[in-house]
Amino acid sequence: MAEPVPLTRQDAEYVARLARIALSDAELDLYAKQLADVLRHAAAVSALDTDGVPPTAHPLPLRNVLRPDEPRPCLDRRVVLESAPAAENGRFRVPRILGESP
């Protein structure tokens, strides 16, 4: 595996500028090292032999653990609307999105 080109402090400064992040000198030194470590790890992962390995979205078998969506009795509308701060014509009354304050 070829060793990736080392990441310089100037490279980290360039990436921070692209991301519009202001970093102190100490942060630039720290993040340059951390970014270099991440890139080194990514290079090691991409060097792995994955021939014969099927693409997967998740390494573990997953199953839906939600209950079936079946109709069942709900709360009485009158009881729910009695708890609302404001109701009108059997519905919740909410402020208009534009032009009306709460």
N, C-alpha and C positions, 0 to 999 in steps of 0.2 A: 504494500500500500504506500503510495507516495504521500509524503508529509505535506499538509497544506502550507501555503505561503503564510508566514507569521503575520499576525495582525498588529499593526502599529497603533500608537496613540493617535496619530493623525487619521488613521482609518476610523477609529472610534469617534473622533471629533467630527469627521465627515458624516458618519451615520447619525450622530446626534443632531447635526445641523439639518440633515434631511428630514428627521423626525420633529424638528423645531423644538428640541429639548435643550435647555441651558444647563450645562454641567460644570461643576468646579473642576479644578485641576486634579484633585484627589479622586473625584468621581470618574473622570476620564481615564485615569490610570486603572482604577478598580474595574470599570466596565470594559475596558480594552482587554484586560486579562480574562474576565468572565466570558466575553464574546468569543475570544480566541478558544477558550475551553469548549464552548458550545459548538463552534465550527469544527474543532478537532473531533469531537464526539460524533457529529453528523457525518464527517468524512469516514470515521470508523464504521458507522452503521451502513453507509452507502457502499462500503467495500465488502460487505457480507455477501456470500453466495446464496441467492434466493431462487435459483433455478429449481423448478419443481414445486415451489411453494405457492399455493393459490392465493390470489388477492383476498384480503378479508377486511371487513369494516371494524371488527372487534375480535380480539383473540379468544374470547370465551363465548360459549353458546348462550344466547340470550333468549328469554321468552317474555311475553307480555304478562305482567303480574297484575293488571287492572281487572276489576270485576266486570262482568258482562254489562253492557249498557241496556238495562231493562227498565221500562216505565214502572214507577211506583208512586204512591200517594205523596203529595207535597204539602207544604204549609198552606193553611187557609189564607186567601188573599186579604181578607179583612184584618186578620191578626197581624199579618206582615205590614200592611199599610198603617195600622195603628202605631207601630214602632217607628215609622218613618218621620223625619223632621217635617216634611210637607207632602201632602198627597192631593191629587186633583183628578176627578173623573175615574177613580179606580186605578190610578197609576201614581208612581213616584213623581213628585214635582221637583224639577231641578232647574237651576238657572240656565238661561240661554248661553250659548257659547260666546256669542258676540253681543255686545251692547247692553248687557244687564248684569248688575252686580248681585252677589248672593244676598 
